[in-house]
Amino acid sequence: MKRKNILLLLIAAIIFAMPGYATDNKKNIDRKEWFKELRQYKHSFLTKELDLTKEQEAKFFPMYDEMDDAMFKVNREARAMEKKITKSSEKVSDLEYEKAAEAMYEVKGKEAAIEKQYFTKFKTVLTPKQLFELKQAERRFTDKLMKEHSKARSGKK
């Protein structure tokens, strides 16, 4: 769970580091394309790691992407509240601080509930061994992504 948050933060940091990100429509298109490519890369990685059949791929990835989108939405909503408080030019009330803090602390619980809901759905497509290996494969993907990012930042190829 923690690694997913790190991955989301890493992705967000990369996106916000792009010059002209917020003002240029072409950059928004590039951002969407980048996310699409990242998702395809993850699909390929998980397919290989879990040894998915074509039939399993066709059934699994729409569910997996739906789960990923739901988790992203939960994180985005909490970050929006946090940003609203941080960027506020007016005095923030204790109630607003409390609500924002509550939202930030509830993210992990909401993510866990989403994962549990989709675990049940994944059981209809994946074997027990593949279900077991899914979390490990996700961690390996995050590790690989972070290593590649680190190499890119240090100038190595």
N, C-alpha and C positions, 0 to 999 in steps of 0.2 A: 504494500500500500504506500509506504513511504517513498519507494523508488518511483512509483507512478507520479507522485507529487513532484519529485525532483525532475522527472522527465517533462512534466507539464511546465514547470518553472524554466527549465532549460530551453524548451521550445519557445516559450514566451520571451525569454531573454534574447534569443536569436532574432525573433521577429521584431522586437522593439529596437534592436540594435541596427536594423536595416535603415539606411538614410531615407528620409522622406516617406516613411512608412504610412503615417496617418493622413497625409495630404494628397498623395498621388494614387489615383484610381488604378493605374497600371501595377503599382506595388501591391494593392489589394488583390488583384488578379494573380500576381506572382505568388503571394502568400497562400491563396487558395490552391494554386497549382503545387506549391511546396508541400502543403498538408496532404494533398492527394497522392503525391509521390511517396511521402513518408508512410502513408497508410498502405500503399501497394508494396513498399519495401517490407513493412511489418507482416503483411499477408504472406509474402514469399518466405520470409524468415520462419514464421510460425508453421507454414505448410511443410517446410523442410524439417524443422525441429520435431514436429508432432507426427510426421509421416502421414499426412492427410491424403485421402483418396480424392479424386475429382468430385465425387458425389458429396463427400464430407465438406470439401471446400465450398461448394455451391450452397450448402445449407448452413454451415457454421459462420462464415464471414458476414453475411447480412445480420445475423444475431449479434456477433461480436462487435460489429461497427455500431449497431444500435446501442449496445451497452457502453461502448466507448463514448458515443455522443451524449448519452445520459450523464455519464460521469463528468464529461467536459462541461456540460451545462451546470451541474451542481457546483463545480469549481468556479466557473465564470460568474455565477450569481454571488457567491461569497466574496470573490475578488472585487466585484462591482460595489458591494456594500463597503468593503474595506477602502477602496479607492475614493468613494464618495466622502467618507469620513476624513481620510487623509488630505484630500484636495479641498475640503470645505473652507471657504473664506469666512464663514460665520461661526459663531460659537456653537460647539457641538454639545448636546445635552448628555447627561449620564445615561438616559434611556437609549439614545442613539448609539452610544458607545457599547452599551450592554447588548443591544440587538445585533450589532455588527460582530462583536466578540462571540456571541452565541452562534451566529451563522458560521463563523470561521471554525469554531470548535465542533460543529455538527457535521462538517464536510466528510470527515473520515467515517462516521457512522452511516451517513447517507450513501457513501461509496460502497461500504460493506453490504448494505441492504441491496443495492443494485447488483453487486457481484453475486450475492446469494441467490437473488431472483434469476439471474442469467445462468448460474451454475445448474439450476434445475432444467433450464432449456437446453444447455449444452449436453446434458446427460442423454438427450434424445438423439444426438448426432455423434458424439465422441465416445470412444471406448473408455473404460475406467482408467486404463493406463494413460491415455491421452489427456483425460481430465486432470489426473495427478501431475502430468508433465507440463500442463499449460502454464501454471504459475511460474515454474522454473524457467520455461522458455521466455516468458514475458520479462523476467529478471535478466536473463542473458541478452535479450534484445536491448533493454535499457542500458546494460553494461557496455554492449557493443557500440551503441549510439553515443554514449558518453565518451568512450575511448576515441571514437572517430572524431568527435567534436574537439576533444583535447588535442589530438594530432593536428587537426586543421588550425587550431588556434596557435599552436607552437610552430607552425610552418612546415611540419613533416608531412610526407605523403605516402 
